[in-house]
Amino acid sequence: MHIEQAKQQLTAGRYLPAVRHAFARHWQQQQDFASWLDYMICKRQWGYALSSCHTQQALRWQQQPVWQRWWQGIYRHRARQLANLIAEAQCDTQTTPAIVKAYQQQVKCWRAQQQQNLQQLGQRLTSGSVAVVGNSPNLAGQQLGATIDRHDTVIRFNQFASQQTHPADLGNKLTIWVMAPGYHGPVPEQVKWIIVTGPNMLWWQQRWPQLNHHSAKVVSIPLEYWRQCVKQLQAPPSAGFLLLHTLRQLIEPHKIECFGFGYQASSFEHYHISDPKHQPTSRHNWALERKIIAQWK
């Protein structure tokens, strides 16, 4: 596979072995920083942090004189990507994150507290029953709100309520809120836990001004859980699938009850209960996700 085809496949969410091999082959042929960085980012999208040998290579790139880094294109966003890859591989929570200055201190704090917060989150989840409430329109008219709210922990995603929804169907309780990395809508004010989906996104480049002054504990999904999902799906997992998989690693599966997953298989016209105009991305392997979630249930 040619490298341009591989890039198109990666963008489309086709995480096939041939795609990763094409990036590896391109780096081997070119032996320059751009092809190396593309390969490392490709591997990270599969769920792999830098290996020890690639970390040494990354440090050599980073420690070159300024003029040499500029000549090789190691500046601006590429320099930030390199720095974040190194920090993640070294579990370095002391170095200032290579992101926009306005968010550096907050993200640094989140990184430092990640392991502790994950442990506390696991303890919170094991303390009782857990309801995971998706945004499927299948919830409409089902009058499941009271059933959902009876759970000890209730988890919801992104924009889960609007003028289109009714508490009788969805309930009101919210313990943990799950946010997609590219979400820019309103953030629930009173929520105490926020999980950012994606591959360990606290170690990557993001701008989350809506979270910068929020008092909630913010955690991201460990890279190993993302990698396990990609291995099953050969595609990037949706937020719902990734969250359910992660929960199954942290607590006993029988404590988890799902609501609002699935959609009308014949049409995506009614995909999202709170936003009728919202359409699903084609990057996810929806058919296989539905099959696996049905097995989990």
C-alpha positions in Angstrom: 0.0 0.0 0.0 1.3 3.5 -0.9 1.8 6.0 1.9 -0.9 8.3 0.5 -3.4 5.5 0.5 -2.4 4.5 4.0 -3.0 8.1 5.2 -6.5 8.1 3.6 -7.3 4.8 5.2 -6.2 6.0 8.6 -8.3 9.1 8.3 -11.3 7.0 7.3 -10.8 4.8 10.4 -9.6 1.7 8.6 -7.0 0.5 11.1 -5.8 -2.4 9.1 -2.3 -4.1 9.5 -1.4 -3.0 5.9 -1.9 0.6 6.9 0.5 0.5 9.8 3.0 -1.4 7.7 2.9 1.2 5.0 3.8 3.9 7.6 6.6 1.8 8.9 8.0 1.1 5.4 7.8 4.8 4.5 9.9 5.7 7.6 12.4 3.0 6.7 12.7 4.4 3.2 12.8 8.1 4.0 14.6 8.1 7.4 13.5 11.7 8.1 11.7 13.3 11.0 8.4 13.8 9.1 8.0 10.1 8.1 9.1 9.0 11.6 6.5 11.3 13.3 3.8 10.1 11.0 4.6 6.5 11.9 4.7 7.2 15.6 1.3 9.0 15.5 -0.1 6.1 13.5 1.1 3.6 16.1 -0.4 5.8 18.9 -3.7 5.7 17.1 -3.5 1.9 17.4 -2.8 2.4 21.1 1.0 2.2 21.4 3.2 4.7 23.2 6.8 5.1 22.1 8.9 2.0 22.6 12.2 2.5 24.5 14.2 2.6 21.2 11.8 5.1 19.6 11.9 7.2 22.8 15.7 7.4 22.4 15.2 8.4 18.8 12.7 11.0 19.9 15.1 12.5 22.4 17.8 12.7 19.7 15.4 14.6 17.5 14.4 16.9 20.4 18.0 17.6 21.5 19.3 18.8 18.2 20.4 22.4 17.8 17.5 24.8 17.0 18.6 25.5 13.4 18.8 21.7 12.8 15.3 21.2 14.2 13.9 23.9 12.0 15.6 22.5 9.0 14.0 19.1 9.6 10.6 20.6 10.3 10.6 20.1 14.1 8.7 23.2 15.1 5.2 24.4 16.0 2.6 21.6 16.2 5.2 18.9 15.2 7.5 20.0 18.0 4.5 19.8 20.4 3.6 16.4 19.2 7.2 15.2 19.7 7.3 16.6 23.2 4.0 15.0 24.2 5.0 11.6 22.8 8.2 11.8 24.9 6.4 12.9 28.1 3.8 10.1 27.7 6.5 7.4 27.1 8.5 8.6 30.2 5.4 9.1 32.3 6.7 12.6 32.9 4.1 14.5 34.9 6.5 17.3 35.9 7.3 18.8 32.5 4.9 21.5 31.2 2.6 20.0 28.6 3.3 21.0 25.1 -0.1 22.6 24.5 -1.5 26.1 24.3 -0.2 28.1 27.3 -3.7 28.9 28.7 -4.3 25.2 29.4 -0.8 24.1 30.5 -1.2 24.3 34.2 -4.6 22.6 34.3 -3.5 19.7 32.1 -0.3 19.3 34.0 -2.3 18.9 37.2 -4.7 16.4 35.5 -1.7 14.4 34.3 -0.1 14.3 37.8 -3.4 13.2 39.4 -4.4 10.7 36.6 -3.4 7.5 38.4 -4.8 8.5 41.8 -8.0 9.7 40.2 -8.4 6.4 38.2 -8.0 4.5 41.5 -10.6 6.6 43.2 -12.9 6.3 40.2 -12.6 2.5 40.3 -13.5 2.5 44.0 -16.5 4.7 43.2 -17.7 2.4 40.5 -17.4 -0.8 42.6 -19.5 0.7 45.4 -22.8 -0.2 43.8 -24.8 -0.6 40.5 -23.8 1.4 37.4 -26.1 2.7 34.7 -24.5 3.6 31.4 -26.9 5.8 29.4 -26.3 6.2 25.7 -27.9 8.8 23.5 -30.0 6.4 21.3 -33.4 7.6 20.3 -34.6 4.2 21.3 -35.0 5.7 24.8 -37.8 8.0 23.7 -41.1 7.0 25.1 -39.7 4.1 27.2 -40.3 5.7 30.6 -37.0 4.4 32.0 -36.0 7.5 33.9 -36.9 6.2 37.3 -35.1 2.9 36.6 -32.0 4.7 35.5 -32.0 7.0 38.6 -32.2 4.1 41.0 -28.6 3.1 40.1 -25.8 4.1 42.5 -23.8 5.6 39.6 -25.2 7.0 36.4 -22.9 7.7 33.4 -24.0 9.9 30.5 -22.3 11.2 27.3 -21.7 14.6 25.7 -25.0 16.5 25.2 -27.4 14.0 26.7 -30.5 16.2 27.2 -32.2 19.0 25.4 -35.7 20.3 24.6 -36.2 17.2 22.6 -35.8 14.9 25.7 -37.9 14.1 28.7 -36.8 13.2 32.3 -39.4 10.5 32.4 -37.4 8.7 29.6 -33.8 9.7 30.6 -33.9 10.3 34.3 -32.1 13.2 36.1 -29.2 11.6 38.0 -25.6 12.2 36.8 -22.5 10.9 38.5 -19.9 10.6 35.7 -20.0 12.6 32.5 -18.1 11.3 29.4 -16.8 13.9 26.9 -15.5 13.2 23.4 -12.2 15.0 22.8 -13.8 17.2 20.1 -16.9 18.1 22.1 -17.4 21.9 22.5 -20.9 22.0 24.0 -22.1 22.7 27.5 -20.5 20.9 30.5 -22.8 19.8 33.4 -22.0 22.1 36.3 -22.4 19.8 39.2 -20.8 16.6 37.9 -17.8 15.4 40.0 -16.1 13.1 37.5 -15.4 13.7 33.8 -13.9 11.0 31.5 -12.4 12.2 28.3 -12.6 9.4 25.7 -10.0 8.7 23.1 -6.5 7.3 23.4 -5.2 8.8 26.7 -6.1 12.3 25.5 -4.6 14.1 28.5 -1.2 13.3 26.9 -2.1 14.7 23.5 -2.9 18.1 22.1 -6.3 19.4 23.0 -8.0 22.7 23.8 -10.8 22.3 26.4 -11.6 25.9 27.6 -14.9 24.6 28.9 -13.0 22.4 31.5 -10.3 24.8 32.4 -12.0 26.1 35.5 -14.3 23.1 36.2 -13.9 21.6 39.7 -14.5 18.0 38.5 -11.8 15.3 38.5 -10.8 14.8 34.9 -9.4 11.5 33.7 -8.6 10.0 30.3 -8.9 6.4 29.1 -5.6 4.5 29.5 -3.9 3.7 26.2 -4.0 -0.1 26.8 -7.8 -0.1 26.9 -8.0 1.9 23.6 -5.5 -0.6 22.1 -7.6 -3.6 23.2 -10.7 -2.0 21.4 -8.8 -1.3 18.2 -7.5 -4.9 18.1 -11.1 -6.1 18.3 -12.6 -3.6 15.8 -9.8 -2.7 13.4 -11.2 0.8 13.7 -11.2 3.5 16.4 -13.9 2.7 19.0 -16.9 4.9 19.6 -17.1 6.7 23.0 -19.8 4.3 24.1 -17.9 1.2 23.2 -14.6 2.4 24.7 -16.3 3.4 27.9 -18.1 0.0 28.3 -14.9 -1.9 27.6 -13.1 0.2 30.2 -15.8 -0.3 32.8 -15.5 -4.1 32.2 -11.8 -3.9 33.1 -12.5 -2.0 36.3 -15.6 -3.6 37.8 -17.6 -6.8 37.6 -19.6 -6.8 34.4 -22.8 -7.9 36.1 -22.9 -4.5 37.9 -23.2 -2.6 34.6 -26.6 -2.0 33.0 -26.9 -0.3 29.6 -29.6 2.0 28.4 -29.9 3.9 25.2 -27.5 1.9 23.0 -28.3 1.0 19.4 -30.3 2.7 16.7 -32.6 2.0 13.8 -30.4 -0.3 11.7 -32.1 0.7 8.4 -31.5 4.4 8.8 -29.3 6.9 10.7 -32.1 9.5 10.5 -32.9 9.0 14.2 -29.4 8.5 15.6 -29.3 10.9 18.6 -32.1 11.4 21.1 -31.2 15.0 22.2 -29.9 16.3 18.8 -32.0 15.0 15.8 -29.5 16.7 13.4 -26.5 14.8 14.8 -25.1 12.1 12.5 -22.7 9.3 13.3 -19.2 9.3 11.9 -18.3 6.6 9.4 -14.9 6.0 11.1 -16.3 3.5 13.6 -17.1 -0.1 13.0 -20.7 0.2 14.1 -21.9 -3.3 13.0 -19.2 -5.1 15.0 -19.6 -2.8 18.0 -23.4 -3.6 18.1 -22.6 -7.3 17.9 -20.0 -7.2 20.7 -22.2 -5.1 23.0 -25.1 -7.5 22.4 -22.8 -10.3 23.6 -21.8 -8.3 26.7 -25.4 -7.7 27.6 
